[in-house]
Amino acid sequence: MFTVGNKPVDAMTRLTMEVPGIYVSPTELTCVTPNFEIHGPKECVIQLQIGAGDLTTTWIPFNYFLNTRALKSLAYGPGLLQEVAMNAPVEFII
């Protein structure tokens, strides 16, 4: 769950968006960030809920930014090198 603000919640609110997560390993989950256009560029928190259980008491901060403009953006990192293996996870920063 992605919730607008900098404090975790106990239940879904109108400022919360829920997305499915994918288990990768005991230390990693992935998800696609929801479209936050209706809230704009804001600070938010991410919490997990496994099945019908309660929300986690731990959370992480996340920030939405205005859309980037390619002309005014900089990307760097090993994921942009030509030698990167295809169909393998890579990382880079915009």
N, C-alpha and C positions, 0 to 999 in steps of 0.2 A: 504494500500500500504506500502510495506517495501522498503526503498530506502537506498542504501549504502551511508555512510557519516554521518555527524552530523548536517545537515541543511535540513529543509523541502523543498519540490519542489512545483512548480505551476502546473506541468503536468507530465505524465509518461515519463521516460527516459530509456535508455538502462540499467541503474543501478537500475531500479525499478521492483519489482515483485508484482503483484496484486493477492490477495486471497479473497474469499468470507467471510463475517463475519456473525455471527448469533446473533440476538438480544436476550438477556437474560432478561434484566430489564432496567429501565431508566438509571441506572448507570453502566451497564455491557454489553459488547459485547465479543464474543469469536471468535477465528479463529485458524486454523492450520497454524503454521509458514511454509513458503515456504522453499524448499530445496535451500540453498544458496551456494551449493558446487561450482558453477562456480565463485563465488566472494570470497570464502574462509571465514575464521573467521574474521569478520569485525564488526565495529560499524555501526548501521543504525538507521533510524527514521521510526516511524509508523504514518501514517496519515489516516484519514477516508474520504470516499466519499460516500454519501448516494444517491443512484439512479444515475441519470445523472447530479447531482449537482456538485458544485465546491468542491475541496479538502478543508478540514478543515484548519484553520489558526493555530490551536493548534496541537501539536504532542508530542509523547513520544519517548525517546531513547530506543534502544534495542541492545543487543550484541549477535553476533553469536560466538561460541567458537569452537575449534577443537573438533573432536569426543572424547568423554570420554572413558576411559578404565575402565571397571568394577573393575579390580584388583587394580586400583589406585584411585578409587572414593569413596566418602563417601556420604551416603544419610541419612537424619534425618528429623524428623517432625512427627506431629500427624497422617498424612496419612499413615504411615508405621506401626502403631500399629495394633495388631491382632484384637482389639475390634472395628475397623472401620466398619461402616454400608456399606453393599453392595449396589451398584447402586446409591451412593451418592457422590457428589464432595468432594475430599479430597486434602490436600496440603502437600507437602514435598519438601525438597531442596536437590539437588545433588551438 
